[in-house]
Amino acid sequence: MSLRHLSMPRFRRSLLLSSLLLAGTFSAHAADEMLRKAVGKGAYEMAISQQENALWVATSQSRMTDKGGVVYRLDPQTLDITQTIHSDLKPFGATLNAQTQTLWFGNTTNGMITAVDAKTGEVKGRVLLEPRKRSETVKPLQPRELAVDEKTNAVYVTGVGQESVVWVVDGATLALKTTISGTGNRSTALALDSDAQRLYTVSADGELVTIDTAKNTVLTRQKLVDDGKEHAFLNIALDKATHRAYITDFKQPEVLVADYREGKVVGKIAAPEGLAILFNPTRSEVYVTHRMAGKVSVIDAKTNKVVKTLDTPPRPNSLALSADGKVLYVSVKQESTREKEAMQPDEVIRIAL
């Protein structure tokens, strides 16, 4: 029936029905674009495996009532929990060796890391990195970020303190191979270029630190900023094709762009103070969580401009990316303080790019 054969009331009803159906389509599409589900308290970093079709989330649980933590295995499509791995130590950092199917979790408060079989969820072993106990005069280094070189089965872990280090662990023997010292004040970040045998970190003093992974020695410590402002470099992501490093600053509203071969700043991207950062080579994009602002920025790496800002309140934390570069995962923390913990569990968001 053509529109001219419809009476006005019938036409209005038809138009309203079409609008509702179209709105339903848009709503369903929006739901597919961003899926959000609660997981557990104290959600920190994530690791993803295409082979296992799994997304793991490290959670430290309650500071006050839980001695240990939990690693949740999620379905990457639905974010449903498919396995719960309890741990007597609280897990914070997370990474995966896809070749050996070994998950690595950093136990920051215990100075250790834990190896877990990605297929079974069984603990394979632990490595003690920092044996010193905290006292009034001793401040032990804290394991923070983890990175795996799948070619050598080496695990790199930042030990954060006033004089930070990088620990190098043999993934096969679960033994500490060596400790790389001299990485600067509160160096938390890690970014690995396995082909070039280079490892990068940044310090709270505004330095870019380059490590030779063949010799496990610091090659250079280069000052990136010296502008009199307060900085807190936290994380780093590499665009290996352009030799650019993207660096988050928790004290300044910008993302720093540096040429990591020359150790020089080549750009600054205006954005809220940042935390986690991730480069997507498939789409040539950079993703940044802005924990205090409750947002995630999408940056076009070709133009170094923010092209999209996603609202993900209250406290977006860490990032993970699917192997095909088509799906981004964000862990989101609830508002919490040492005096008053959050009552609700933290969440994970799945974003179709």
N, C-alpha and C positions, 0 to 999 in steps of 0.2 A: 504494500500500500504506500502510495506517495504521500508526502507531507501535506499536499493541498487537499487530500481527501480526509485528513484528520480534523475533527472539530477542535476548537481552542482548548477546552478542558482536557480532551484526550491528548492533544499535542503537549500540553503542559505536563500531564502525567507521564507521557512517553519521554519527554525531555528530562524530567526529574529522575525517572528510572535509569535512563542512560547515564546521567550524572552520578547517581549512586553507584552504578556498576563501575564506572570509570574511576571514581574515588576509591572503591574497593580494590581495584587493580593497583592504583598508586600506593594504597596502604600496604597491600601485600608485597609490592616491590620494595617499599621502604623497609618493611620488616625483614626482607631478604638481605637488604643492604647492610643493616646493623642489627645483630642479635646480641642480647645482653642477658647473662645469667649469673646468679649468686653461686659462689664456690665455697669458700671458707675464710675464717679470720686470718689476717696476717699474710695476705697474698703478696708475693714478691716477683721473682723472675720466672720465665717460661722457657720450655724447649719443645720443639716440634719435630716429628718424624713422618716423612711421607711413606716410608717402608712399613712402619707400624700403624700408620693412620691414627696417630695419637698426638695430643697436645698435653704436656705435663705442666702443672703449676705448683711451685714450691710455696708452701704456707707455713708460717711460724706459729700459727694459732695464738691463743691468748698469752700475753706476757705474764699475767697474774696467776692464772689457774692451770695452764698447760706446761708441763716440763719439756715435752718434745714438740714435734711438728708433724705435718701431713703433706705428702705429695699426692695430688689428684691427677689421675689420667682422665682426659676428656675426649669425647668424640669431636674432631675438628669441625664437623658440619653442624651438629646440634648443640655442642657444648655440654652435653649430658655427661655426668660422671660415670665412667666405666670401670674404674679401679681406684681403690684408696690404699695408699702405702703409708703406714704409720712409721714414725721414726722417733727414737729416743733423743735425737739431736734436732735442733731447729734448722730447717733448710732455708737459705735466702737466695744466693746466686744459683744459676742453672745453665747448663749447656749440654750438648749431645755430640758424641762421636758417632756419626751415621755409619761409618765403616765397621766399627766393632759393636755397634748398638749398645753403647754404654752411656748412661746418663751420669752427669757429674753435678753434685750439689755442694755449695759452699756453706759450711756451718760456722758462720761468722763469730758467734759468741763462744765457740769451743776451739777455735784455731785449727779447724780440720776441714777436709773435704770428704765426701762420700761418693763411692761408685755404685751405681745401681744397674742391673740388667734390664734393658728397655723392653725386652720380650716378656719377662716374668715378673718384674718388680722386685726381685730379690736383691738384697744388698750384697755386692761383690767384695767390698772391703772399704777401709778408710785410711786416710793418710794424715798424720799429725804434722802440721806445718809450723805452728807456734806453741812450743812447750811451756813458755813462761806463764805464770799465773798473775792476774791483776792484783796490785797492792797499791799502797799510797805512793810508792816510788817507782813502780813498774807499770808501764802501759803497753800491754802486748799488742803486736800488729794484728789487724783484723782482716781475714780473707774476705774479699769483696767480689770482684768480677772474675769470670772464668772464660777461657778461650781454648779451643782444641785444635791442634794441627793434626788432621787426619792422615797426612803423609807420614809423619814420624810417630804418631800416637803419643804426642806430648801434650800435657795439660798445663796451661799457664794461669796463675792465680795472682791477683794483686793483693799484697799485704799492706794495708793502709795505716799510716802513722805519720809522725812528724818527719821521720826518715823512712820512706816507704821502700818496699822491695817487690820483686816479682818472683814467686816460687815456680819452679819447673818440676813437674811430676811425670814420672814414667807411667804411662797408662797401662802398660802390659804387666809390670811388676808391682804396681801400686806403691811406688817408693819415691821419696823426694830425691830428685837428681841433683839439683843445685839451687842456690838462691842468688838472684841478681839484685845487687844493692845499688843505691845511688839513683833511685827513680824520682826523687823529689818529695816535697811536702804534700801529704794526703793525695797520692796518685791512685785514683780509683779505677780509671778507665782502662779498657783493653781493646785493641783492634789488630787483627792478624792479617798479614799478607804472606801466605805460605809460599807462594811461588818465588817471591823476592827474598824470602827468609828474613822478614822484618816484622817486628812487633812494636806497636805504638801505645803510649799512654800519655796522659796530661796531668799536670800538677796544679794544686791550688795556688801556686805562685805564678801561674800563667806560662808554664813551660810545656813544650812538646818534646817528649822523650822518645828516641829511636833506639831499638834494641836489635842486635844481630842475633837471630835465633840459631845460627850455625855455631856461634861461639858463646852464646848466652852472656853477652856483654853489652853494656850501654855504649852506643856509638856517639850520640849527641844529646845534649840538653839545650834546647833553643828557646829563648824568651820570645813568646808571641805577643804579649801585651805588657806595657809598662806605662800606663796612662794615669796612675795615681788613684784609680777606682778600685773598689773591692771586687775581687773575682773569686769564683769557685767553680773551676772546670770540673765537670763530672763524668761525662761520657763522650765517646768518639766513634764515628762511623766513617768508613773509607769508600770513596768512589775511585776504584783502582784504574779505571780507564783514563781519568783526567788527573790522577794523582792528587786528588783533593781530600782533605780531612774536614769533616763537619763536627763541631765541638759544642756541647751544651754548657751553659754558664748558669748556675743557680742563683747568682747574685746580680746579673745584668740582663736586661730584656733584649737579648740578641743571640743568634746562633753564629758562631765564628766559622769562617771558611779559610782554610790554610792549604798551601802547597806543601805537602809533607816531605817532599824531596828537598826543598830549599828551606823549609822551616819559616815560611813567611805568610803573613795574613794577606789574603787576596780578596776578601769580602766579608761583610757583616750583614746578617739578615735580621731585620726587626721582627721580634716575636717575644712573647712573655718568657720569663725565666724558665729554663728548660731542665729536664731530667734525663730520661732515656732518649736515645736517638738510633735510627736504623736506616740504612741505605738499601733501596730496592733497585738492583741493576736492570730488572726486566722493564720497569716503567721509568727508570731514571728519576726516581723520587726519593726524598728524604722525609722521614716521619719523626716527630718530636713530641714527647709528652710534656705538658706544662702542668705540673702537679698542683700548684697553688691556684692557677687560673681555671683548672678543670677542663682543659682543652687539649686537643691533639692537632698539630699543624702538619699540613702536607706541603712540601716544598718541591718545586720543579728544579731539579739539579742542573738543567740546561741554562736556566735564567737566574737561578738562586733567588726566586721569589716565592712567597707563600701563595699558593693557588687555592687552598681550601683550609678551613678551620672547622674541626669537628667538636661539638660539645659533648664531653664525657665526664660530667661531674660525679662525685665530688673531687677525687684525687687520682687522676690517671697516673700509672706508675711505670710499668715495664712494657716492652714490645716484643712481638715475635711475628715472623713472616712465613707464609707457606712456600714450599719449594718452587712453585710456578710463579710466585710473585703476585698472585691475584687476591690473596686474602691477608688482612692484617689483624693481629690479635693484640688486645690491650688489657692489662690487668688494672683494675680500679680499686683503690683503697677507700674505705669509709673514713670520715673525719674521726681522729683519735688522738689522745694525748697520754702521757705517762700517768697522769692523775685520773683520767677518765677514758677507758677503752670504748671502742665502738661496740654497740650491742648487735649490730647487723653484720652478716658475713661480707667479705670483699667479693668483687665480681670480675668476670671476664667478658670482654666485648669482642665479637667477631664482625669485622668490617669487610664487605666485598668491595674491592677497589675497581 
